[in-house]
């Protein structure tokens, strides 16, 4: 779903007025979050404070909400809290110098996509490996016993066999090197 016209704002004008905007976005408006594994139930609230720093457009963004993802332990849905904030400065090119304390956000100040800006913060807040909290019913505990690929009796038998038939592939190496030095 591409951003609609209401999503595009003139951030330069909003910065001059020190405007504050609030938005609520659902998964349908967050294409990249959906591509990153977001599921229905994902919703975020964002507050955007526009400002100026040395004549440049800035946005203080705070995003809170819930991202519904797949737990990597039990493969069931799990909710992950989203709580991300940043001080952004809008840059036209990623190579532009950014003053200390600001993170760059590549965009056009006169036509800035609010959903793209919010979505960027949501992506930063997503866990690397989504999992339920420890102790969640129906989800494997953190210290869950893993099932071995080989039955224990077979692995014990294999260990005994290697003790008996211990191989030393380089045992004769010293002897061979000694013969080579003689020639």
Protein Blocks (a to p, Z undefined) as FASTA:
>chain_A
ZZdfklpccfklmmmnopacdddddfklmmmlmmnopaehiacddddddddeehiacddd
ddedddddddfklopacdddddddddddddfbfkbccdehiacddddfklccfklmmmmm
mmmmpcfbdcddehiahiacfklccddfbdfklmmmmmmmmmmmcccfklmmmmmmmmmm
mZZ
